[in-house]
Each structure stands twice: as structure tokens, then as C-alpha cells.
């Protein structure tokens, strides 16, 4: 039996030798994470991610795409928690409802976090400008140093 057949069949011996087969690929040049995701073995996927297999290995396709095609929501959530990227070129609406919901929630959540970080930085910049105007501090380095040394004493 080949190693990828053992992964596909969820053979318990795979967990014993998992650190030895990190870089192996099957006859279609897929990693062991790809094979475990396609077969739907959650324990093996978690074990491979713990060992350090690249979750964004995109050759021939990403493991996230395999999980989304098979509508395996548990594996999708594990991959997303492991920082799997959703390519912007994907049409998320083509997947089954469960996978579609998870991918859209993750994508919207990431956009929301990015927007809030930008907004917070902009508010901090505005507040700094207001304080500088009220204290009559210019952006000149010597003026700033004088201001901080006087204010701290």
C-alpha cells in the first residue's frame, strides 16, 4: 500500500509516521494534506497542520478548494483557522450552501477587520493633528523634542 492510499483510507499507522511523510506527493502531485482533505478525514487534516504542512499549497489546487467542492464544513473551518487564504478570483457562489456560507463569512470578517484597523489608524492621526494644533507644536524635530522634554518634566 502506498502512503497516499493509507491517507485516503484513514489508516491509523499514518499518524505514527506523519513526520516522515510531510513532503511526499501522490501520482497527481498532490500533497498529503490535499489527499486527506479530499477524502474528508478531519483527524488527519488536523495532524498534518500540526506537523507544519503548508495550508496554502496551491499546486495543483489549494486544499481549501477541495474541501469546498466536497462541502466539508468542518475541514473548511479548520483550514480557515489555520490561515488558509481564499483567492479573490474565486466565485464563492458556485459552492454548496454550507461551504458558501463559511467562505463568505470569513471573507467578510477579514474585510471588516481591515476596515476597522484603517479607521482606527485614521482616528489616531486625526487626534494627533488636533493635539498638535492646540499645543502649537510643529512637525519640526527640534520643536517636538523641546515639547516632549518640557511636558515630561
Secondary structure, DSSP 8 states (H G I E B T S, - for coil): --HHHHHHTT-THHHHTTTTTSS-B-TTS-BHHHHHHHHT-HHHHHHHHHHT--TT--SSS-HHHHHHHTT-HHHHHHHHHTT----TT--GGGS-HHHHHHHHHHHHHHHHHHHHHHHHHHHHHHHHHHHHHHTT--S-HHHHHHHHHHHH-
